[in-house]
Amino acid sequence: MNSGFKAHYFKELAELEAGNFWFRARNRIILWALSRYSPSLKSFLEIGCGTGFVISGISKRFPGLKLFGSEYLEEGLVYARQRVPTAEFTQMDARCIPYESDLDAIGAFDVLEHIEEDETVLQQVYKALKPCGFLYITVPQHAWLWSAVDEFACHVRRYAGNELHEKVCQAGFEIVRSTSFVSMLLPAMYLSRLLQQNKTDMNIDEVIGLRVNPILNKIFEWFLRAELVLIRAGVSLPVGGSRLLVALKPAMVQKGL
């Protein structure tokens, strides 16, 4: 049994995420990070690929890249295979990744917050990457943003930056870049959480964050485009609804050298 996600949610995601400002902005920052830090990668695994929205964007940006996608629930892979028929998809538990020093890069985009044993997942990712391979992570941030929305998304935590850094380093990685994003919209996020405080499982909309007024959707996306300009220029934003982290598996050091 899986408590980390709801299978019926994949249908909602497949219908709404391509038009939602947050998913579109997250794809842009992921694609920028991959282009910036792994421009020559040949193999990439996305853990928790869901409906394949991210991996679809990666396949277009990196034609010829050997792509692997995994998902704990088979229901999500139905949509992912339709979106990216050239990728290799498999049902997989991220706590037991069946690769060892095989992959150039691995991504886990809003996945770790669903898994109690996040440190185990990071250790498994480290094992699966080649020396000098890269890990790319996005996670929701700030415990004070916790609300019923997180509960319905089956989150077990929202991260603090230091907490994520410590867990990634303990797994053996070196942090290359870490920045918040969705920073300019933080006041709106906080207000939204306040309005959701008194809602229960009987009256909350599970996909409320995906249904945005079209005008607001465009305005929010413009703000997140502006954030990406800052991040590309080297600015690491201290606070934000989400965090991007890029980490490196160091090259093996031979004994006696």
C-alpha positions, 0 to 999 in steps of 0.5 A: 500500500502506498500513502505517498500519492493518490492514484486518481490524482494523475488524471487531474495532473495530466489535464491541468499541469501543462497550462498551470504557471507553477508546473511550466515555471518549474520545467523552465528552471529544471531545463536551465539547471540541466543545460547549465550543469550537465550540458553533455549528459547521455543518460537521465533517470527521473524518479517519480516521473508522474504523468511525464510532464517534466521528462517530456520537456527534457526529451525536447531539450536534449534530443538523443538523450537516453531517458528513464522514468520511474513511478511508484504507481503504474497509473502515472506511467500510463500518461508518461508513456503516451507523452514520451514513447521513446523513454524507458519507463518502469514501476519502481520504489525509490528506496531500492533503485536497481542501478549502480554507477550507471547514470549521468544524472538523476532528478527527483522533482517534488518527490522526496517530500512524499517519502518518509525514508528520504535519506534512504532515497538519497543514498540509493541515488548516490549508488546509482550515479556514475562518479561526477554524476549530478543529482537534481532536486526540487522540494516544497519549502518552509514548514510554516507554509504547511496546510491542508493542501500538503496533507491532501498532496500526501506530503510528509514534510516541507523542507528547510534549506539547511535540512535538505543540505545536510541530508544530501551531504550525508549521502555523500554529495557535494552541493553545487547550487541551491536556491529558492524559487516561487519567491515573489509569490510567497505572500500569495502562497501564505495568504492562500494557506491561511484561507485553507486553514479551516477546511477539512477533507470534506470541503477542500479541493484536491487540485485547487492549486492547479485551477487558477484564474487565466489572468492570474495564471499569466501574471504569476508565470511572469513573476516566475520568469523574472525569478529565473532571470535572477537565478541564471545571473547567479542570485540564490534566493533565500526564501520561496515556496520551493527549492532547487538543489543541484549536487555532484557525486564526487569522482572516486579517489584512489587510495594512496593518492 
